[in-house]
Amino acid sequence: MGKDKTIGVAMDFSGSSKNALKWALDNLADKGDTIYIIHVHSNELPEGKNELWGKAGSPLIPLSEFREPEIMKGYDLKPDADVLALLDTVTRQKEIKVVTKLYWGGDARDRIVDAVEGLKLDSVVMGSRGLGTVKRWGEIVTTENDLCKILNGTLSSEAPI
């Protein structure tokens, strides 16, 4: 038995990102693994929270809190019923841990790279939004540094979604 994996799933709650989540849960997640739901808000944080969470993002939000509308309202995020149902089912069946990490403002691709580094993810899965493989990776790999992270195994493209 290998070490427990840390798997990030970029989630904007579109159909494509929901498919990516389902694929990651079906094909990557095993007992003891941790799934990180990574969501990037396009808007900036209110000033008080910006000082706390600006670059590093929110604290890790456990699934038990992620499903609570009142708690998530404080993060300016409405829980998605389909995503919650999928996560609830898989966490029971596979005995995995699910936490959410939220980021605000800036370029989503930069925030996803921040998440990979900060959370020490073994892999990250994201939907394609209808883009082909080359175009999709072109949106993530914008610098030589990003390419080095991918080649060193920090980021991976497990399968087209």
Secondary structure as UniProt FT lines:
FT   STRAND          6..10
FT   HELIX           15..27
FT   TURN            31..32
FT   STRAND          34..41
FT   HELIX           47..53
FT   TURN            54..56
FT   STRAND          61..62
FT   HELIX           63..66
FT   HELIX           69..73
FT   TURN            74..76
FT   HELIX           81..94
FT   STRAND          97..104
FT   HELIX           108..119
FT   STRAND          123..125
FT   TURN            129..130
FT   HELIX           133..140
FT   HELIX           144..151
FT   TURN            152..153
//
